[in-house]
């Protein structure tokens, strides 16, 4: 069973998320993923995403990144999005990246991995173009998550080293920001670091409870819910 604090928070947060207005592909995608992973109905959010779609992809703001986010949401909710995945593959550069951008490339690799598609060239681009500018907990966590989603051979040492670096950046159970802490925790969980995160879980709950009266943000609440569910799936028999 979930601890009382987690159970109480998740029930309030899921009820809130089911009716919270969304204003972007990012918000709708993250909220749909959160509801689906907790076994709640994400139908309205998925319909919202469908209406926001232009042809075979999502054009808003950053087409590659947002199409990746939306595809990941549909796939995690058990819905195919083959045409959009084909569009993402068409957008991949010859060097293996998407737009020569670490964020776009990582989100695309995560979507592809969720769909069971491999892109060794995309993973190699991340490995070969590593920059000191990327050395931020949120970026390293995203890179690790992307590589792990790809199930690529020969990356275990890299992901292990990245995970060790991420653990070393932790201060008082967190990585300064709520969203960053969620991305790091999800990355560590994917890499098998399921222990020693209890303090971080408590920190996330405290942060969200502190901001409940002043107003929650859809993306932040969604990320916390996804992280909590991943943590308890890794550490208990809870389903």
KADA-V107054 format. One record per pair of residues at least 24 apart in sequence whose C-alpha atoms are under 6 Angstrom apart, sorted by the first residue. I is the first residue (numbers start at 0). J is the second residue. Records with the same first field share a line. If there is no record, write none. Layout:
I->J + J
This chain:
26->218
28->69 + 72
29->221
30->221
32->72
33->221 + 224 + 225
35->76
55->82 + 83
56->83
64->103
67->106 + 107 + 110
71->110
95->120 + 121 + 124
96->121
105->142 + 145
108->145
109->145 + 148
112->148 + 149
117->149
137->179
140->183 + 186
144->186
172->198 + 199
173->199
181->226
185->226
